Amino acid sequence: MKIMHCPLNGPRNIAEFVCGGEVLAIPDPVSGTDREWAAYTFIERNHCGVVHEWWLHAPTSYWFIAERDTATDEIIRTYAAAQLFNTRRDFADKGQP
C-alpha cells in the first residue's frame, strides 16, 4: 500500500487522494492573451523529474501541494498551499468593458 502524507490529516492511503495537475503560474487576468490562457488551462508539460502538483484529499476536500519525482513516482514532500501562495491576487474588473 502506498502512503501519502497529507499536511492536514497525516499519513493516508494514496487511494484517498486525487491529483489536480501541476502548479503553474496563472496568466495576468487583465493582459493575458488567449494563447496564454489556453496553455495554462489545457496544455500539460509532462515533465520527467521533480514537479510540484496540486493534490486533493478527497474525504476532507483539502487541497495541498506535493513535490513528486515523476520518473520514480516518489513523493518527496507535501505542504500546505499557503506556504507557496501567501499573497492575495486582485481579480477585479480594472475598468475593462
ZAKE-72300 format. One record per residue: residue number from 1; residue in one letter; x, y, z of N, C-alpha, C in turn. Coordinates in nm, 3 decimals. Atoms other than C-alpha are relative to their C-alpha. Layout:
! ZAKE-72300
+--------+------+---------+---------+---------+---------+----------+---------+---------+---------+---------+
| dodren | minu |  n.east | n.north |    n.up | ca.east | ca.north |   ca.up |  c.east | c.north |    c.up |
+--------+------+---------+---------+---------+---------+----------+---------+---------+---------+---------+
|    NUM |    A |       X |       Y |       Z |       X |        Y |       Z |       X |       Y |       Z |
...
+--------+------+---------+---------+---------+---------+----------+---------+---------+---------+---------+
***
This chain:
! ZAKE-72300
+--------+------+---------+---------+---------+---------+----------+---------+---------+---------+---------+
| dodren | minu |  n.east | n.north |    n.up | ca.east | ca.north |   ca.up |  c.east | c.north |    c.up |
+--------+------+---------+---------+---------+---------+----------+---------+---------+---------+---------+
|      1 |    M |   0.085 |  -0.117 |   0.000 |   0.000 |    0.000 |   0.000 |   0.089 |   0.124 |   0.000 |
|      2 |    K |  -0.076 |  -0.125 |   0.006 |   0.136 |    0.343 |  -0.093 |  -0.064 |   0.102 |   0.093 |
|      3 |    I |   0.046 |  -0.098 |  -0.097 |   0.110 |    0.612 |   0.172 |   0.044 |   0.139 |  -0.044 |
|      4 |    M |  -0.033 |  -0.140 |   0.026 |   0.097 |    0.988 |   0.114 |  -0.028 |   0.078 |   0.129 |
|      5 |    H |   0.020 |  -0.082 |  -0.120 |   0.138 |    1.240 |   0.394 |  -0.083 |   0.123 |  -0.036 |
|      6 |    C |   0.086 |  -0.118 |   0.018 |  -0.148 |    1.490 |   0.399 |   0.039 |   0.102 |   0.108 |
|      7 |    P |  -0.038 |  -0.100 |  -0.100 |  -0.044 |    1.818 |   0.569 |  -0.108 |   0.023 |   0.106 |
|      8 |    L |   0.109 |  -0.020 |  -0.096 |  -0.385 |    1.832 |   0.739 |  -0.031 |  -0.126 |   0.080 |
|      9 |    N |   0.048 |   0.123 |  -0.061 |  -0.464 |    1.466 |   0.812 |   0.108 |  -0.104 |   0.030 |
|     10 |    G |  -0.108 |   0.095 |  -0.024 |  -0.124 |    1.295 |   0.831 |   0.008 |  -0.108 |  -0.106 |
|     11 |    P |  -0.018 |   0.108 |   0.098 |  -0.027 |    0.969 |   0.656 |  -0.132 |  -0.069 |  -0.033 |
|     12 |    R |   0.126 |   0.062 |   0.045 |  -0.313 |    0.825 |   0.448 |   0.029 |  -0.088 |  -0.121 |
|     13 |    N |  -0.008 |   0.084 |   0.118 |  -0.365 |    0.560 |   0.181 |  -0.012 |   0.087 |  -0.125 |
|     14 |    I |  -0.001 |  -0.081 |   0.122 |  -0.292 |    0.703 |  -0.166 |  -0.135 |  -0.002 |  -0.071 |
|     15 |    A |   0.132 |   0.010 |   0.064 |  -0.641 |    0.590 |  -0.277 |  -0.093 |   0.113 |   0.044 |
|     16 |    E |   0.084 |  -0.109 |  -0.049 |  -0.784 |    0.881 |  -0.074 |   0.029 |   0.133 |  -0.071 |
|     17 |    F |  -0.045 |  -0.125 |   0.062 |  -0.613 |    1.141 |  -0.299 |  -0.029 |   0.003 |  -0.150 |
|     18 |    V |   0.019 |  -0.023 |   0.143 |  -0.677 |    1.289 |  -0.643 |   0.100 |   0.107 |  -0.043 |
|     19 |    C |  -0.098 |  -0.097 |   0.051 |  -0.407 |    1.466 |  -0.845 |  -0.073 |   0.107 |  -0.081 |
|     20 |    G |   0.064 |  -0.111 |   0.070 |  -0.511 |    1.810 |  -0.969 |   0.088 |   0.065 |  -0.106 |
|     21 |    G |  -0.088 |  -0.053 |   0.103 |  -0.219 |    1.870 |  -1.205 |   0.111 |   0.087 |   0.057 |
|     22 |    E |  -0.119 |  -0.075 |  -0.039 |   0.099 |    2.071 |  -1.197 |  -0.036 |   0.142 |   0.045 |
|     23 |    V |   0.016 |  -0.137 |  -0.046 |   0.121 |    2.400 |  -1.008 |   0.066 |   0.091 |  -0.104 |
|     24 |    L |  -0.049 |  -0.091 |   0.103 |   0.158 |    2.671 |  -1.274 |  -0.032 |   0.144 |   0.036 |
|     25 |    A |   0.028 |  -0.142 |  -0.020 |   0.179 |    3.048 |  -1.267 |  -0.120 |   0.039 |  -0.086 |
|     26 |    I |   0.121 |  -0.041 |   0.071 |  -0.157 |    3.195 |  -1.364 |   0.032 |   0.122 |  -0.088 |
|     27 |    P |  -0.020 |  -0.119 |   0.083 |  -0.158 |    3.440 |  -1.658 |  -0.065 |   0.123 |   0.063 |
|     28 |    D |   0.057 |  -0.124 |  -0.052 |  -0.233 |    3.803 |  -1.581 |  -0.147 |   0.007 |  -0.040 |
|     29 |    P |   0.143 |  -0.001 |   0.030 |  -0.614 |    3.832 |  -1.556 |  -0.042 |   0.111 |  -0.097 |
|     30 |    V |   0.038 |  -0.112 |   0.085 |  -0.619 |    4.164 |  -1.742 |   0.071 |  -0.005 |  -0.135 |
|     31 |    S |  -0.075 |  -0.010 |   0.125 |  -0.342 |    4.144 |  -2.002 |   0.036 |  -0.136 |  -0.060 |
|     32 |    G |  -0.033 |   0.132 |   0.054 |  -0.313 |    3.766 |  -2.051 |  -0.069 |  -0.024 |  -0.134 |
|     33 |    T |   0.055 |   0.027 |   0.133 |  -0.362 |    3.658 |  -2.413 |  -0.079 |  -0.130 |   0.000 |
|     34 |    D |   0.074 |   0.125 |   0.014 |  -0.594 |    3.383 |  -2.532 |   0.095 |  -0.119 |  -0.004 |
|     35 |    R |  -0.100 |   0.107 |   0.012 |  -0.286 |    3.174 |  -2.614 |   0.055 |  -0.037 |   0.139 |
|     36 |    E |  -0.051 |   0.026 |  -0.135 |  -0.151 |    3.212 |  -2.257 |  -0.103 |  -0.073 |   0.084 |
|     37 |    W |   0.106 |   0.065 |  -0.077 |  -0.486 |    3.118 |  -2.104 |  -0.025 |  -0.142 |  -0.048 |
|     38 |    A |   0.019 |   0.135 |   0.053 |  -0.526 |    2.818 |  -2.337 |   0.113 |  -0.092 |   0.046 |
|     39 |    A |  -0.114 |   0.081 |  -0.045 |  -0.176 |    2.693 |  -2.248 |  -0.013 |  -0.031 |   0.149 |
|     40 |    Y |   0.016 |   0.019 |  -0.144 |  -0.246 |    2.742 |  -1.876 |  -0.111 |  -0.103 |   0.030 |
|     41 |    T |   0.116 |   0.084 |  -0.026 |  -0.581 |    2.562 |  -1.896 |   0.012 |  -0.141 |  -0.057 |
|     42 |    F |   0.008 |   0.128 |   0.070 |  -0.522 |    2.280 |  -2.144 |   0.131 |  -0.074 |  -0.023 |
|     43 |    I |  -0.126 |   0.064 |   0.036 |  -0.151 |    2.210 |  -2.203 |   0.070 |  -0.054 |   0.124 |
|     44 |    E |  -0.077 |   0.061 |  -0.108 |   0.034 |    1.968 |  -1.976 |   0.144 |  -0.018 |  -0.047 |
|     45 |    R |  -0.140 |   0.009 |   0.038 |   0.413 |    1.976 |  -1.974 |   0.051 |  -0.144 |  -0.002 |
|     46 |    N |  -0.042 |   0.139 |  -0.009 |   0.452 |    1.607 |  -1.882 |   0.150 |  -0.010 |   0.022 |
|     47 |    H |  -0.142 |  -0.011 |  -0.032 |   0.794 |    1.684 |  -1.734 |   0.050 |  -0.124 |   0.072 |
|     48 |    C |  -0.062 |   0.112 |  -0.068 |   1.022 |    1.396 |  -1.633 |   0.096 |   0.056 |   0.105 |
|     49 |    G |  -0.081 |  -0.052 |  -0.109 |   1.170 |    1.481 |  -1.294 |  -0.089 |   0.052 |   0.111 |
|     50 |    V |   0.073 |  -0.051 |  -0.116 |   1.063 |    1.673 |  -0.987 |  -0.099 |   0.109 |  -0.044 |
|     51 |    V |   0.104 |  -0.097 |   0.030 |   0.734 |    1.863 |  -1.023 |  -0.078 |   0.032 |   0.128 |
|     52 |    H |   0.089 |  -0.040 |  -0.109 |   0.502 |    2.049 |  -0.786 |  -0.142 |  -0.015 |  -0.053 |
|     53 |    E |   0.134 |   0.030 |   0.046 |   0.144 |    1.927 |  -0.814 |  -0.104 |   0.032 |   0.107 |
|     54 |    W |   0.115 |  -0.013 |  -0.089 |  -0.195 |    2.008 |  -0.666 |  -0.053 |  -0.139 |   0.030 |
|     55 |    W |   0.062 |   0.126 |  -0.040 |  -0.342 |    1.717 |  -0.469 |  -0.116 |   0.031 |   0.091 |
|     56 |    L |   0.120 |  -0.013 |  -0.081 |  -0.681 |    1.679 |  -0.308 |  -0.015 |  -0.123 |   0.088 |
|     57 |    H |   0.040 |   0.111 |  -0.088 |  -0.754 |    1.467 |  -0.002 |  -0.152 |  -0.004 |  -0.008 |
|     58 |    A |   0.142 |   0.003 |   0.035 |  -1.100 |    1.366 |  -0.121 |  -0.094 |  -0.007 |   0.121 |
|     59 |    P |   0.096 |   0.006 |  -0.111 |  -1.263 |    1.273 |   0.215 |  -0.018 |   0.133 |   0.073 |
|     60 |    T |   0.011 |  -0.127 |  -0.073 |  -1.190 |    1.619 |   0.360 |  -0.003 |   0.122 |  -0.092 |
|     61 |    S |  -0.004 |  -0.109 |   0.099 |  -1.177 |    1.829 |   0.037 |   0.113 |   0.099 |   0.028 |
|     62 |    Y |  -0.116 |  -0.084 |  -0.033 |  -0.836 |    1.961 |   0.145 |   0.101 |  -0.004 |  -0.115 |
|     63 |    W |  -0.098 |  -0.013 |   0.107 |  -0.612 |    2.088 |  -0.137 |   0.135 |   0.038 |   0.058 |
|     64 |    F |  -0.135 |  -0.031 |  -0.044 |  -0.236 |    2.095 |  -0.087 |   0.095 |  -0.025 |  -0.117 |
|     65 |    I |  -0.100 |   0.016 |   0.105 |   0.087 |    2.077 |  -0.288 |   0.095 |  -0.113 |   0.037 |
|     66 |    A |  -0.096 |   0.108 |  -0.018 |   0.309 |    1.772 |  -0.330 |   0.115 |   0.020 |  -0.099 |
|     67 |    E |  -0.119 |   0.001 |   0.085 |   0.662 |    1.770 |  -0.465 |   0.026 |  -0.147 |  -0.032 |
|     68 |    R |  -0.008 |   0.140 |   0.039 |   0.690 |    1.448 |  -0.665 |   0.095 |  -0.019 |  -0.116 |
|     69 |    D |  -0.090 |   0.035 |   0.110 |   0.952 |    1.286 |  -0.888 |  -0.079 |  -0.088 |  -0.097 |
|     70 |    T |   0.082 |   0.075 |   0.095 |   0.765 |    1.172 |  -1.200 |   0.074 |  -0.119 |  -0.059 |
|     71 |    A |  -0.077 |   0.113 |   0.053 |   1.049 |    0.939 |  -1.305 |  -0.011 |  -0.121 |   0.092 |
|     72 |    T |   0.004 |   0.110 |  -0.096 |   1.030 |    0.731 |  -0.986 |  -0.134 |  -0.011 |   0.073 |
|     73 |    D |   0.128 |  -0.012 |  -0.069 |   0.681 |    0.830 |  -0.861 |   0.018 |   0.015 |   0.152 |
|     74 |    E |  -0.027 |  -0.024 |  -0.141 |   0.842 |    0.916 |  -0.526 |  -0.058 |   0.133 |   0.042 |
|     75 |    I |   0.052 |  -0.124 |  -0.057 |   0.659 |    1.174 |  -0.318 |   0.107 |   0.053 |   0.095 |
|     76 |    I |  -0.112 |  -0.055 |  -0.075 |   0.939 |    1.394 |  -0.185 |  -0.049 |   0.070 |   0.126 |
|     77 |    R |   0.058 |  -0.069 |  -0.116 |   0.732 |    1.618 |   0.040 |  -0.136 |   0.055 |  -0.038 |
|     78 |    T |   0.131 |  -0.064 |   0.019 |   0.387 |    1.768 |   0.085 |  -0.006 |   0.119 |   0.094 |
|     79 |    Y |   0.012 |  -0.120 |  -0.084 |   0.293 |    2.109 |   0.221 |  -0.127 |   0.075 |  -0.035 |
|     80 |    A |   0.121 |  -0.080 |   0.020 |   0.001 |    2.347 |   0.261 |   0.023 |   0.101 |  -0.112 |
|     81 |    A |  -0.010 |  -0.095 |   0.111 |  -0.067 |    2.570 |  -0.040 |   0.035 |   0.141 |   0.049 |
|     82 |    A |  -0.029 |  -0.133 |  -0.057 |  -0.039 |    2.875 |   0.190 |   0.150 |   0.027 |   0.008 |
|     83 |    Q |  -0.145 |  -0.021 |  -0.002 |   0.338 |    2.819 |   0.201 |   0.050 |   0.057 |  -0.132 |
|     84 |    L |  -0.040 |  -0.049 |   0.132 |   0.361 |    2.893 |  -0.172 |  -0.081 |   0.122 |  -0.042 |
|     85 |    F |   0.090 |  -0.108 |   0.037 |   0.062 |    3.124 |  -0.218 |  -0.034 |   0.080 |   0.126 |
|     86 |    N |   0.018 |  -0.074 |  -0.124 |   0.095 |    3.374 |   0.065 |  -0.048 |   0.143 |  -0.020 |
|     87 |    T |   0.058 |  -0.132 |   0.027 |  -0.046 |    3.684 |  -0.106 |  -0.128 |  -0.019 |  -0.081 |
|     88 |    R |   0.126 |   0.005 |   0.075 |  -0.391 |    3.754 |  -0.247 |   0.019 |   0.065 |  -0.135 |
|     89 |    R |  -0.005 |  -0.055 |   0.135 |  -0.443 |    3.830 |  -0.614 |  -0.131 |   0.070 |  -0.029 |
|     90 |    D |   0.119 |  -0.078 |   0.029 |  -0.685 |    4.101 |  -0.724 |  -0.052 |  -0.037 |  -0.139 |
|     91 |    F |   0.062 |   0.036 |   0.127 |  -0.922 |    3.979 |  -0.997 |  -0.113 |   0.098 |  -0.034 |
|     92 |    A |   0.104 |  -0.101 |   0.027 |  -1.132 |    4.297 |  -1.002 |   0.002 |   0.039 |  -0.147 |
|     93 |    D |   0.021 |  -0.034 |   0.141 |  -1.257 |    4.434 |  -1.334 |   0.105 |   0.092 |  -0.056 |
|     94 |    K |  -0.102 |  -0.096 |   0.046 |  -0.992 |    4.710 |  -1.360 |  -0.050 |   0.092 |  -0.109 |
|     95 |    G |   0.055 |  -0.094 |   0.097 |  -1.228 |    4.918 |  -1.574 |  -0.011 |  -0.052 |  -0.141 |
|     96 |    Q |   0.011 |   0.058 |   0.135 |  -1.234 |    4.681 |  -1.873 |  -0.148 |  -0.014 |  -0.036 |
|     97 |    P |   0.140 |   0.012 |   0.040 |  -1.558 |    4.680 |  -2.074 |  -0.049 |  -0.143 |   0.002 |
+--------+------+---------+---------+---------+---------+----------+---------+---------+---------+---------+
***
